[in-house]
Amino acid sequence: MTGRLANEVVLVTGAARGIGRAVAVKAAEEGAAVALVDILADALTATTAELAETGATVAAAVAPVSASSAVVAVSASARMSTSATVAAAVGDITDEASVRQAVSKLTDDLGKPVTVLVNNAGKNSYADPARMSVAEWDDVFDVDLKGAFLMSREVLQPMIDARHGSIVNIASIHSKLTTAGMFPYAAAKSGLVGMTRSLALDVAQYDVRVNAVSPGYISTDLLEEFFDTIPGEREKALGVHPLGRIGTPENVAEVVCFLASGAAAFVTGANWAVDGGLGVRYA
């Protein structure tokens, strides 16, 4: 462990699985206190337990919640052998009250405010643009864009006051290149990259940095959903990657934790591609 995130409090949304889970694990390995937020209570419990297996003593379990109460924050803490502390809260990033409650509870659990926010929670979309309802449109943008705004707004003031902080938004290769059949996912992720640039300029004066990471094909549940939805994409993906393989959540986590750390102290407003070279390929 390099400890490059020692003394940081890293909050990760969508932390129960995939890229979010990998970022949480890596941040804990790097010495951070880690706050996990996800709407999937059972999966969040499993991830918290997995972190505990590294040597943590779990102080409280993540209580199960019903669908009707999923927006209520429920917390858990664990002291890890790495000296990192882990806390978890079930919460809905698209709901203002849930975001406020989750961040407040996690701050209390960890005893200090968030210094690094990783906006990872997201969802795919496969809408027909001629038939998509406004409610369906709003659902995509609520998760993929508005949630990142709500989370960022909630943690920003303590970062500004301390003149120290970092926000990393998990965008997508779809913010630059996209494919038919995934409307309007690219629009939402492009908006997230735009928000990254705009926010980076507004808070740079306070030494708060904001960057984006744009993964390509990464082995996650969302990628499997994509492969299952669009026939032939799995074979196509393997054929077009210059590196000849699909990436792992851990590949993304390494870049996220670098950007969150002091090693990237002069990096802000950037969008880092983690796509195996796919984004620079002509055909």
JOURCOR-V291940 format. One record per run of one state. SS is the DSSP state (h for helix, s for strand, l for the rest). FROM is the first residue (numbers start at 1). TO is the last residue. Records with the same first field share a line. If there is no record, write none. Layout:
BEGIN
SS: FROM-TO  FROM-TO
END
This chain:
BEGIN
l: 1-8  14-17  30-32  39-40  53-56  59-66  70-74  80-84  91-95  111-115  120-126  128-133  163-164  171-172  176-182  184-184  207-207  216-217  219-220  230-232  241-246  248-248  261-261  265-270  275-277  281-283
s: 9-13  33-38  57-58  75-79  85-90  116-119  127-127  165-170  183-183  208-215  218-218  247-247  271-274
h: 18-29  41-52  67-69  96-110  134-162  173-175  185-206  221-229  233-240  249-260  262-264  278-280
END
